[in-house]
Amino acid sequence: MTSPAATPTTPSPAFWCNSLLFEYLPNAGLTPTERDVLDILLSRQEAGGVVFITQPILSARLKVAQPNISKALARLSELGIIEPAKMRRRGRVRIHKLLAAYEGPRQAISAMHDPNVPDWPLNISTSSERPARTSSPTPAGAAPQEQVDAKARKPKLRLV
């Protein structure tokens, strides 16, 4: 029998991120393509928000034409979610330090105060009111949500 210490394990990095990102992100009014690009960037980032990825890889992954990827990156940059184009290098994108993932909260706080970590304006509204949704996926011929039958809104599970 082998001891647990002798059994090799795969390290699983735990990343900490600012959870307010998910509260205020809808205020940015991202298109589906912009949100898809952001999701890939967030999921592939290294600690500190650096992502090594090219536009052709994003284009192939999302099955979207490369000009649309360029537009999505430009919009994310305009909002300050990713670094401005003049700071970017081919194959590398940096996520704003307030939205990036870190090894833990201490590293995040250190990055906020480190003058060597690049900084640029973040242009996402922090209003508590979310913008109206412009395109809800409603099937053709379906009734709007407000007209849903009251019986359909009742919970199906009853506790006695």
C-alpha positions in Angstrom: 0.0 0.0 0.0 1.3 3.4 -0.9 1.2 6.4 1.4 -0.9 9.4 0.4 2.3 11.5 0.3 3.8 9.2 -2.4 0.8 9.4 -4.7 1.4 12.1 -7.3 -1.3 14.7 -7.6 -2.1 17.3 -10.2 -2.0 20.8 -8.7 -5.2 22.7 -9.1 -4.6 26.4 -9.0 -7.3 28.3 -7.2 -7.9 31.8 -8.5 -9.6 34.6 -6.6 -11.4 37.3 -8.5 -13.5 40.4 -7.7 -17.0 39.0 -7.6 -18.4 42.5 -8.3 -17.4 41.9 -11.9 -20.4 39.7 -12.4 -22.7 42.2 -10.8 -21.7 45.1 -12.9 -20.8 43.3 -16.2 -24.4 43.5 -17.5 -24.1 47.3 -17.3 -21.5 47.1 -20.0 -24.2 46.1 -22.6 -21.9 43.6 -24.3 -23.1 41.9 -27.5 -23.1 38.1 -27.6 -19.8 38.0 -29.5 -18.2 40.4 -27.0 -19.4 38.4 -24.1 -18.1 35.1 -25.7 -14.7 36.7 -26.3 -14.6 38.0 -22.7 -15.6 34.5 -21.3 -12.7 32.9 -23.2 -10.3 35.6 -22.0 -11.5 35.2 -18.4 -11.3 31.4 -18.5 -7.8 31.3 -20.0 -6.1 34.0 -18.0 -3.1 33.5 -15.9 -2.8 35.0 -12.4 -2.8 38.8 -12.8 -5.0 38.8 -15.9 -2.6 38.0 -18.7 -4.0 35.9 -21.5 -1.9 34.4 -24.3 -4.2 34.0 -27.3 -4.4 35.3 -30.8 -7.3 36.5 -32.9 -7.2 33.5 -35.2 -7.5 31.2 -32.2 -10.5 33.2 -30.9 -12.0 33.2 -34.3 -11.7 29.5 -34.8 -12.9 28.7 -31.2 -16.0 30.9 -31.6 -16.6 30.1 -35.3 -16.8 33.9 -35.9 -15.1 35.9 -38.6 -11.8 37.5 -37.5 -13.1 41.1 -38.2 -15.8 40.5 -35.6 -13.2 39.3 -33.1 -11.3 42.6 -33.8 -14.5 44.6 -33.2 -15.2 42.7 -30.0 -11.7 43.3 -28.7 -11.9 47.0 -29.6 -15.2 47.3 -27.7 -13.8 45.5 -24.6 -10.8 47.8 -24.8 -13.1 50.9 -25.1 -14.8 49.8 -22.0 -11.5 49.3 -20.2 -12.1 45.6 -19.6 -8.9 44.8 -21.5 -5.9 46.9 -22.0 -5.9 49.6 -24.8 -4.8 48.4 -28.2 -1.6 50.6 -28.0 -0.5 48.6 -25.0 -1.3 45.1 -26.4 1.2 42.8 -27.9 0.5 40.2 -30.6 -0.8 37.1 -28.9 -1.2 38.7 -25.5 -4.1 40.5 -23.9 -4.2 41.8 -20.3 -7.5 42.0 -18.4 -8.0 45.1 -16.2 -6.5 44.5 -12.8 -9.8 45.1 -11.0 -11.3 42.3 -13.1 -8.3 39.9 -13.3 -7.9 36.7 -11.3 -5.2 36.3 -8.7 -3.9 33.5 -6.5 -5.7 35.1 -3.5 -7.0 38.3 -2.1 -3.5 39.4 -0.8 -2.1 39.2 -4.3 -5.1 41.2 -5.7 -4.5 43.9 -3.1 -0.8 44.0 -3.9 -1.6 44.4 -7.6 -3.9 47.3 -6.9 -1.1 49.2 -5.1 1.8 48.1 -7.3 2.9 51.0 -9.6 4.5 48.5 -12.0 1.1 46.9 -12.8 -0.4 48.7 -15.8 -3.5 50.6 -15.2 -6.1 52.3 -17.5 -9.6 53.6 -17.0 -12.5 51.2 -16.5 -15.6 52.5 -18.2 -18.4 50.2 -16.9 -21.3 51.9 -15.1 -21.6 50.9 -11.4 -25.2 52.0 -11.3 -27.5 49.7 -9.4 -30.0 49.9 -12.3 -29.3 47.5 -15.0 -30.0 48.4 -18.6 -33.0 46.9 -20.2 -32.3 43.7 -22.1 -32.5 44.3 -25.8 -32.9 40.8 -27.1 -34.4 38.1 -25.0 -34.5 34.7 -26.7 -38.3 34.4 -27.1 -39.5 31.7 -29.5 -41.6 32.9 -32.4 -45.3 33.0 -31.5 -44.6 32.7 -27.8 -46.3 35.0 -25.3 -44.2 37.7 -23.6 -43.1 36.8 -20.0 -45.7 39.2 -18.5 -48.5 37.3 -20.1 -47.5 33.9 -18.7 -50.4 32.1 -17.0 -50.4 32.6 -13.2 -50.7 28.8 -12.8 -47.4 28.4 -14.6 -45.7 30.6 -12.0 -46.8 28.6 -9.0 -44.1 26.3 -7.6 -44.5 22.7 -8.5 -42.9 21.5 -5.2 -45.1 21.7 -2.1 -43.9 21.1 1.4 -46.4 19.8 3.8 
